Amino acid sequence: MTLRVLVVEDDREIRALMRSSLSVEGFEVQTAVSLSEASAMLAHHLPDVVVLDLGLPDGDGVELVRELRKSKAIPIIVVSARHQEAQKIQLLDAGADDYLTKPFSVGELLARIRVALRHRGTALAAAVTVHELDGLRIDLQSHVVTLEGEAVHLTPTEYKLLARLVRSAGRVVTHRQLLVDVWGPEFTEHTHYLRLYMAQLRAKIERDSAEPRHLLTETGVGYRLASA
């Protein structure tokens, strides 16, 4: 089951980092840059988790926390540069599940999300961080890829694509999901990106890119990273 996260954050770099990191973990990520945009998205599709910044262009994130808590039990993780204890207490009393002070590590954010989901009865499987098969080793924690013990140098986009497949090793990931998770929702029609980058990846990690052992094509559907 793919869990959906709504990230409400107006800082472009932080928003991109969270989307990229959560996508690699296997979440389906949507983003909003304001309270109004977030409210419109929530009116149509409820995510499994909301990650919410406080200082937004059209108001304070606490307003959204209070609105959600009127009728919804979605876990809400607040992220903010505000350090005051009174502010944290106000947010927690308003219904937030947790409060992270910027700057924070992606690992800590993921841990807080797992705890909040667990409290709602949704247990996440331990994140897959190492994939090994037939001489290929991918270690997502250390960002190291080796083939027969030799380092494989990947571009950031190649690495993101490979990491997304690692998170679903053995299962097919659709073209659309890969495009959304690696490039963003505005790229869902750009399937030529996938063909190009998959060819580049195969040239780097397959012994014979014409007869791939690791990166398998599911015709008309997507791609799968072999697990056995």
Secondary structure, DSSP 4 states (H G I P E B T S, - for coil): -PPEEEEE---HHHHHHHHHHHHHTT-EEEEESSHHHHHHHHHH---SEEEEESEETTEEHHHHHHHHHTT----EEEEES---HHHHHHHHHHT-SEEEESS--HHHHHHHHHHHHHHTT-PPPPPP-EEEETTEEEETTTTEEEETTEE----HHHHHHHHHHHHTTTSEEEHHHHHHHHT-GGGTT-HHHHHHHHHHHHHHH-SSTTS-SSEEEETTTEEEE---
